[in-house]
Amino acid sequence: MKNLLIAMLLAGVTGCATTDTPAYYALVLPQADAPVRQVTQGPRLIVDMVSLPEYLNDLGIAYQLNDVQIVTANQARWAESLDKQLTRSLVMGLSQHLKQAQVLEGPDILSDAWHLSLQVSGFQGRFDGQAIVAGRWVLKRGDKTFSEAFQRTIPLSEDGYPALVRTLREGWQQEIVTLAGQLQPVLAD
């Protein structure tokens, strides 16, 4: 994993004097044959835009160099802002796993709807060859509130940004499955 750190420092993070075109990465690329599921009954779950600290929502992919330093890459960049990618994949994933609910993105003024917000505090590679996915979710409706923190540390299978992005995607998808399981009984009441 030291090779990954050295490569990131030399090529992506320091912005060395090369004319290389940046590489762009997406958590999920659109698929023409993606299934569309519409639910018109059942509880309504409104998913707010995922919030991130500014350094994670940068176009450069974040990498934690040590216990106090995070840098963003110049040559390895997100294809779209990370908050939008995480929100879209969250809505898609919850729609697949919460079959009885109407999972929608964005503001909704109906008082009978559940509102889910996520604050992601970690979504980066780390100096020890791990990917970090961490944060907190809050589910609200009226005077009912449920909240829980999450943190996943997933080992990278190989060096490089493609492996890091795939590992972050895997950790995010695992968290969506866990979250759906936690939300299921609350939405069923």
N, C-alpha and C positions, 0 to 999 in steps of 0.2 A: 504494500500500500504506500510505501515511501515513494515508489515510482509515480503513483498518481499525484502525490503532493508535489513532487519535483516538476512533473509535466505541467501541472496547473500553474505553478509559480512562474515557470519559464514561458509558457505559451499563452495561457488564457488570462491569468490574473494580472500580471505585470504590464500587459499591453505592449509587448516587445515590438520593435520596429519592423514588423512584417506587413505585407499587403494582403495577407490571407483574408478571405471572406469569412465572416463569422459563421459558425454552425448554429442552426436554430433547432430547438428541441420542443416537442409537444408531449404532454402527458398522454393524450389520446388523439389520434388523427381521425377525422370523420370517415365513416364507413357508409357506402351507398346502400348496403343491405341491412343497416341497423334496424332492429325491430322497433316499431312505434306502439306504445301501449297507452290507451286512453281509459281512464276511470272516471265515471261521472257521479258515482255515489261513494259514500264512505267519508272518513275524516279527511279534512283538507290540511295538508302540511305545506306551509310556505317557507321556503328556504331563502334566507337573506344572503347577500353577497358575503363570501368568506372574507374575513379581515386578516391582514398580515402586517407585521412590522415593515416599515419602509425598506429596510435592507433586504428582506425576502421578496418583496414585490418589485424589485429592480429587474430589468430585463436580463441582466447577467445572472447565471446560476450561482447560488451561494455555496461557499465551502468554508468550513470551520477549520482554521489552521491550528488552533490550540484551545485551551480552556477560556480564553478571553478575546480571541480575534476571529472575525468572520470577514471574508472577502467575497467579492462577486467577480465572475469571469468577464473578460472583455470579448473573447472569441467564442465562448459557449453561452448562448443566449436562449431565453425562452421565446418561442414563436409568437406568443401572446402573453399579456400580463398574467402572472401566476394566479392572482385572485379570481380572474375569470375562468381559467382552466380548472381550478379546484372546485369552484361553484358549479360549473357545468357537469363535471364528472360526479360530483356529490348528488346533484339532482338526478342524473341518469342512474347512478348506482342505487339510490334510495327508491327510485321508481321501480327498479327491477326486483328489489328485495321486500318492499312494502306493498304487496299486491292489492291489499284492501284500501289503500290510501290514495288520495289525489295529491301527488307531489308536484308543487309548482315553484317557480323561481320568481322572486321579486316581491315588492310590497303588496299587501292585501289589507283592506280595511275592515273585512268581516271579523266580528268579534268571536265567532265560533271557530275560527281557524287556529291551528297550532302554528307557532312561529319558531323556526330553528335558526340559531345563529352559531357560527363557529369562528373562534379566534385561533388561528394557527400561529404558534410561537416558534416552531421548528420545522423546517423543510429544507434540509441541506445535507451535503456530504460532510464527513468528519475525518480528521487527521488519522484516526485509527482504523480506517477502512469500513466505517459504518455509515449508514444513512439514517437520519433522524426525522421522524414525523411526530410532531407534538402539538398540543393545544388544549382547548376547552370548548365544549359545546353547551349551549343553553337552549332548553325547550320551554316555551311559555304559551299559556292560553289563559286569559282572564287573570285570576289570582293564583293559578297553579304554575309552578316553576320547577324544572328539573335541570340539573347541571352535573357535568362530570369532566374531569381532566383525562387526557389520553397521552400516551407516549410510547412510541415504538422505536426500537433500535434494530436495524436490519443490516446484516453483513453484506458488503458488496461482493459479488461473485468474481469480478475482474476489475482491472483498472480502466479509467476513461469515463468521459461524460455520458456516452450512451448507456453504459452499465449503471452509472449513478442515477440517471433519469428513470431507467427501467425499475431500479430498486425503490426509488421514491414513489413511483406509480404503484408498485406492488404493495408498499406499506400503506399508501393512501387507500387503495382498494380494500385491504384488510381492515382498515379502520372504518370504512363505510359499512362493511359487512357487520362488524361489531356494533356500530352505532345503530344499524337497522334492527339488530336483535334487541338492543336496549330500548328503542323507541316502540317496537311492536306491541308490548303489553300496555304501554301508556296510551297509544292511539286506539287500541281495542276497547278501552273503557268508555 
